[in-house]
Amino acid sequence: VFAHNGSSCLSRKATDFSPAYTSTRPLKSREPCDPNSTMSSAARNKSLQHRLRERLNRLRGKSRDPPRDAETHSTASSLAEPSTFAANLDSSSKHATSSVSSISLNQTRDASEEPTTTRNDATQSRVDKGAVLPVAYASGLEKDSSIDDSTLGLGIEVAIVSSDLWSAAYREAVDSLGKDINAAILKGDNVAELFKQLEKIDKEATQESAFLRGVRYLHSLQVPLERFKLALDLATPLTNIEPTSATVFGVVKSVTAIAISFSTADLEFAKRIGEMLEQLSYIDDCDTLGQKTNKIDIHKALVLVYQKLLEFFNAAFEILSRKGAKLVMKMVLENDRLPKIVEDFLKHADDLRKLVQKATWEIVEDIKAMLYDHEIARWLGIGKMSRQSQHHAYLQQIRVDKACEFLLVNAKFINWHQATDSQQLVVLGDMGCGKTVAMAFLIDELRRRNEHQLPQPRICYHYCRNDETGQAVYIFSSLILSLLEQFSGLKRAFFEWYKQVTASGIDPAASFKKLEEWLQKTLGELDRPLFLVIDGLDECDRASRSSLLKSLKNLSQNTSRLKILLSSRPQEEILEQLTGMAKIDLDSDAKRDRLIVEKTVERQLSYLSEDVKPLVTETLSRSAQGSAIWTKMTVDLIEKRGIRALAPMRAFLKEIPQPRQLSELYVNLLSRYTSDDPENQRLATTALEILATTRRPLSILELAWAVAMGVAQEGVLTLDALAKLVDHQRVMSLIQPFVAHVDFNDLRKRQVRLVHQSVQEFIVREWASNRPAQESSAISTLATDHTPVQRRAVNLEAGILDVCIRYLLLDDIGYIDLFSEEHLAIEELPQGLDLFDNDVPNDYDPYCTWEAWEENMIRYDPIERGFGELFVYASCHWIDHFGAISVEPLLPGLGNIGSLCQAGSTRLHNWIKQNCRPDCTIKPRFIFDSTLYDPLSVASLYGSETMLRIMLESSDFDSDKFLPNPAIGAADQILQWGDLPRLKLLMGSKIGHQIRNLDFFRLVMNQWSNSLSDKYRQGWDVVFDLIDDVLDMMVRQRWGNELVCRAASTGCVPIIRRLMDRAQHNAELRAELLDGSRPEHRLIGEAIFGNHVDVVEYLLEQQGIEAHLQHRNSRSENVLHLASRLCNPAMFQHLVPRFKDGVHQTDDQNDTVLMRIVMSPSGSRNRLESARILLSEGGVNEDGRFKDELQETLWVAERLGDLDMCGLLIRIGKMNPPSARTRDDDQMVSKDQTSENEQNTLAILKLLRTHADTGSTPAE
């Protein structure tokens, strides 16, 4: 750019770097130089250098303030102009090309604002801090100035600084010469006197000083002194120069004056002096356009130049110090000392010139790179790169690497990374699951791996967000900026291409097509492997996303070593566009959730105590459910509130409030995905409200049909009419961020659910206050004890209930039978078994799921039967939503419930059949007999108490919608499955008379005694207290005794107690309860027959019970005979002491109680214990008849082979064995040789013989 050899001229145009920096114009061509001129072109180049320095300074200044369009256009034009920097370079100049990396405008600004003080490097440390420092030049040579009119060149200004590169080199030069230089020079002694002598040389003969003669002589030789950077004013008398030789400037100034003065000594010497004066200007350029380079090579070269200047000054000083000034000119050439010094100086100065030119070239390249960066950043967006880098740095800060490492071992990632050709990989995940953080992890992991590869792959990444960063032009601009940053050699090509396209009238920065063309062409020529990483495709608008994916596909097909990594939410439209790409799903993982929670808590809540921190970690880990964003925002909320103590923290975690930032995010997402269109908002909110209240995940089609039903007008009465309103793709696209990942290839899979519990809380809690216009008008009439959230939840339940009921009331469902005859026939067959394989057991597994249990069962399809997509859910779960509504204004109309549950109707049969078959298996999961139900029984079981009360008050139970006796039917269902206290409502209603009878209480007692679990159901006390409502009736209708006997037989102590307690103050009731006219077991007998010891114990405590105790039935059985059937020792323990007379009574078979016990099929232990109680507590009758009975009993026991019973009878019954077992020879033998237990016969004989020898033993 700057220096040309010899007398070559600048013939090309150069860019005018005007101070205004607003326009571009070529310089006027310079006049050709005289071929005989001894002046080189360095002076002209120095002027260009000076202008470049000014240009650089202005660029620095503009880097501090954003350039206006007009100003920056000038820069662009300058770079685009063919006659710019490169065109002015000397083609013969040989120098090393520096490897200069481009720098950003921010870096340029930082560099321009650095202080100019010299760093304490190794070279400058040698400078004497006490030395007087040199002049600093600030302005250049003005054109067309003359010797007479102005100073030649520079307008020198003096600035004293602490240290500089000139002084450092000068001091080193002085130190290197040591004693070879006259000390008087360094001290400045007598130098002014010598200048006076120099002024007088030949002045008497020529009437002109030697200095002026030298100036004139050099001009005559066409040495352009006015173009040189001289250190003195040629118009100033030599005696007024006042040199200070102790400084760099003083030496240079002195040498300049002496050299000009000595130039007249010889022609050749004068030419060399001219060259020497020209080369002096390079001393000023050692700071390379004002840059603080601290280059060692320039410093060393400058030291050598100073050495020669000092040698020249020293030699001249010696010459001038001699006497005889007239001989000075002859002495100049004496021994060729000064000419040799000049030659050496020229050699070293030329070396310095080349080094300065090389450093200047590097700076100019930096300037060009800065200008490229400046323009490219302005075109493509000055903040894109920094914005992306800042976001990446933030993600690095919050990232939990261990929670992302699972991606590295994923087979799809490994295959993608190791492939040698172009590949694409997509990471899919729901909202807030941590996709972006995972992408940041993969970017850094790819960088780490790339460091050890040759050639080293490059990575260009971009994060799309819900703003302009999601637009296709922005994305490609960002990627191109990243690419140019890593491949600086592409900047010039991009710059020229951009200017070329702009010249055609197109703004490339605003044209995705043009950016795509350049990127495709550039990547096609790129040999190095490249990774393109784009996060958040779902954040892009549809047009941008489509253009981007199409372009990436083309890039992948045309670039051999391109790897593309994308991430997105799994939206249907996006998945269709990503067909063929490998995909990784970020599913919820409890282990990963815990890692994220632990790291987040440790980073933000490290101040928590050791007992509080584990509580937070454990609770948030359980609730995270794969939502990293919920975890982060909840921890932020804890940090913001500053909760520290255990109890407040536990209270906070029990009811974790919704973070405000999360609610704002959901609001913004809903607004964006619905485009703020009212109709879209209506569909989206309906869908989300349904999902917030469903009892199970819906299929895509179920949700779409539910939404269509929810927004349908009243005129939609058939399934065909409703089907025309269904648009599942639209619904799913509107709510996609709020639902978990779904498989769009299976529209009937039950998979659609809200992505996180926080979304449900947002729908219920936030919309309760944020959407008042959409609330039902009935909400204002709700009870005051309902909070806004509770009212909102009830309103949502009412909404989905209305959808279900309206759907089930469609005409088709009322006249089409769900099951065909074929289905009914199949229902009778075994399900889930191989009918020809007897080796496969059908064992019930209590731990398996219903889905597993029904896996191989035969199924039916309601849709094929014409019931539509929502029939299964509506049939199975409308009753769940029905029971959740207790607010009267929101309850469904009685007419709708009546039509839906009309007794014996096809509609009722259809939805009940489906209700007990949730997965559409032919075999029902549980019994649900539709013939037993009507609107009242359904409302009694599944409706709220409010609903039941309204139905009992307002319904016409004589209509054909109800069963003939609706109250007893409803009561039966409540007793089996329902809420027991509702029976009180039923009995107190206008149809309560239907259950104020014995049949109702039989149902009550049968259900109570059905199983142990039934006894522990809540609400039995309310039911038993209903006995108070029928006391008078049972006395009048004479069914009180039957009731208490039934209670005794079932063991229903609560009813017996209530009846007996009430009878203490009611003689008529008492007489009715203890009526002895029943021919059978009567009261105690019923309890014994049912083996209810507690009932017997309680009844024996009642007054007037003796008649029942002594009662004998038609078979002459007393209560002890009845007790012998089961031989419950506890029963005999209560009865025998109270009824000893009954011990010896016989039944119609002439069997005593003891005989009945001996022959009882009960267990041996119970028989023995019962016999022992009977013999011990009942007393032994000593008359001969009783002894005969005992001997007969012993004989029966012996016949039965009951050794233990024989022993008991002998010991306690005081039997005489010889009287029972004797022969004619008085030997004991068995009375009956046909014992049923022959193996005990010998033992029994041995027992009898033993007792015969010793006599009967008393009872033990």
Protein Blocks (a to p, Z undefined) as FASTA:
>chain_A
ZZcghjbccfbdcddddfklpaccdddddddddfkbcbdfklmmmmmmmmmmmmmmmmmm
mmmpccdfklmmmmmmmmmpmklmklmpcfkbccdddddddddfklmmmmmmpcfbdcdd
fklmmpcfkbccddddfbdcdehiafklmcehjlpaddddfbdfklmmmmmmmmmnmmmp
cfklmnopaklmmmmmmmmgoklmnopafklmmmmmmmmnopafklpccfbdfkbcfkln
opafkbmklmmmmmmmmmmmmmmmpmklmmmmmmmmmmmmmmmmmnggoiafkpaklmmm
mmmmmmmmmmmmmmmmmmmmpghjllmmmmmmgghlmmmmmmmmmmmmmmmmmmmmmmmm
mmmmmmmmmmmmmmmmmmnopklmmmmmmmmmmmmmmpcfklmmmmmmpmklmmmmmpmb
dcdddddddehilmmmmmmmmmmmmmmmmmmgccddddddddddddfklpfklmmmmmmm
mmmmmmmmlmmmmmmmmmmmmmnopafklmmklmmmmmmmmmmmpmbdcddddehkllpc
fklmmmmmmmmmmmmmmpmkbccdddddddfklmmmmgoiacddddddfklmmmmmmmmm
mmmmmmpcfklmmmmmmmmmmmnnopaklmmmmmmmmmmnopabfklmmmmmmmccddfk
lmmmmmmmmmmmnoopaklmmmmmmmmmmmmmpcbdcdfklmmmmmmmmmpcfklmbfkl
mmmmgcfklmmmmmmmmpccddfklmkbcfbccfbfklmmmmmmmmmmmmmmlpcfklmm
pcfkbcfklmmmmmmmmmmmmmmmmmmmpmklmmpcfbafklmmmmmpcehiafklckbc
cbdcfkbcfklmmmmpccddfklnonojmlmmmmmmmmmmmmmpcbfklpccfklmmmmm
gghiaklmmmmmmmmmmnopabafbdcdfklgcfklmmmmmmcfklmmmmmmmpcfkbmk
bcfblmlmmmmmmmmmmcfklmmmmmmmmklmmmmcfklmmmmmmmmmmpmklmmpghkl
mmmmmmmmmmmmmmmnopmmmmmmmmmmnopaklmmmmmmmmmmomklmmmmmockbfbl
ojmlmmmmnopaklmmmmmmpghklmmmmpccfkopafklmmmmnopaklmmmmmmmmmm
lmmpccfkopafklmmmmpcbdfklmmmmmmmmmmmnopafbfklmmmmmmmmmmmmmno
paklmmmmmmmnopafklmmccfkopacdfblcbfblmlmmmmmmmmmmmmmnopaddZZ
